Amino acid sequence: MDEIKSKSYTLRTENDSWLGQIVLTSDGMFASVTDYGNLSFGWRHTGYDDFRQFILSLNVEYFGGKMYQGNTYILYSKKCENACMRFAQKILPALQEALKEDIINNPKF
């Protein structure tokens, strides 16, 4: 088994306000502490060699749905689902920008 590596990303708004901290692991874990909630999910079979590339391929609806799915065993409501979609709208684009830069500067996870 390959060694599992992790990377941490601090996300900021266009105004340079703190938006959140994201941790990704090379085996497909996403974890976050953000201004829009603290959510996590694990994707174990993405079809990508680099988990960052998988995250770059996602759209807000899929990502938000997975954030909600990760919580439905304890929270099931439209309010929670809407909060997860708001999280996805704010966090995923900022994370994708950080990942693009990271992949350019660090081609290997």
C-alpha positions in Angstrom: 0.0 0.0 0.0 1.3 3.5 -0.9 2.0 5.9 1.8 -1.0 8.2 2.4 -0.1 11.9 2.1 -2.1 14.9 3.1 -2.2 18.5 2.0 -3.8 21.5 3.7 -5.2 24.5 1.9 -6.2 27.8 3.5 -8.8 29.4 1.4 -9.5 33.2 1.3 -12.1 35.3 -0.4 -11.3 37.9 -3.0 -11.1 40.5 -0.2 -8.5 38.3 1.5 -10.8 37.3 4.3 -10.4 33.8 5.8 -12.8 31.4 4.1 -11.7 28.0 5.4 -9.1 25.3 5.8 -9.3 22.2 3.7 -7.4 19.0 4.1 -7.1 16.4 1.3 -5.5 13.1 1.5 -4.0 11.1 -1.4 -6.4 8.3 -0.7 -9.5 10.4 -1.2 -10.5 12.2 2.0 -11.9 15.7 2.0 -12.2 17.5 5.4 -13.0 21.1 6.1 -13.4 23.8 8.7 -14.9 26.8 7.1 -17.2 29.8 7.6 -19.9 27.8 5.9 -19.7 24.7 8.0 -17.3 21.9 8.9 -17.9 19.1 6.4 -16.1 16.0 5.2 -16.4 13.1 2.8 -14.3 10.3 1.5 -14.1 9.1 -2.1 -12.1 5.9 -2.3 -12.4 5.1 -6.0 -12.3 8.2 -8.2 -10.8 6.9 -11.4 -8.0 9.5 -11.0 -4.4 8.9 -9.9 -4.3 12.3 -8.2 -7.2 13.2 -5.9 -6.7 16.9 -6.6 -7.6 16.2 -10.3 -10.8 14.5 -9.2 -11.8 17.5 -7.1 -11.1 19.8 -10.1 -13.5 17.7 -12.1 -16.5 18.2 -9.8 -19.4 20.6 -10.1 -21.1 22.4 -7.3 -24.3 20.3 -7.4 -22.4 16.9 -7.1 -20.1 18.2 -4.5 -22.9 19.8 -2.4 -24.9 16.6 -2.7 -22.0 14.6 -1.3 -21.5 17.0 1.6 -25.2 16.6 2.4 -25.0 12.8 1.9 -22.3 12.7 4.5 -24.6 14.2 7.1 -28.0 12.6 6.3 -27.5 9.8 8.7 -27.9 12.4 11.5 -29.5 15.4 9.8 -32.2 15.1 7.2 -33.9 18.4 6.2 -34.2 20.9 3.4 -32.4 23.4 5.6 -29.4 21.1 5.9 -29.4 20.3 2.2 -29.5 24.1 1.4 -26.7 24.7 3.8 -24.6 22.1 2.1 -25.3 23.6 -1.3 -24.3 27.0 0.0 -21.1 25.5 1.4 -20.4 23.9 -2.1 -21.0 27.2 -3.9 -18.6 29.1 -1.7 -15.9 26.5 -1.0 -15.5 24.4 -4.2 -14.6 27.2 -6.6 -12.0 28.6 -4.1 -10.6 25.1 -3.5 -10.4 24.4 -7.2 -8.4 27.6 -7.8 -6.0 26.7 -5.0 -5.6 23.2 -6.4 -4.8 24.5 -9.9 -2.0 26.5 -8.5 -0.8 23.6 -6.3 -0.7 21.2 -9.2 1.4 23.6 -11.3 3.8 24.1 -8.5 3.7 20.6 -7.1 2.9 18.1 -9.8 2.9 15.1 -7.4 0.5 14.8 -4.5 
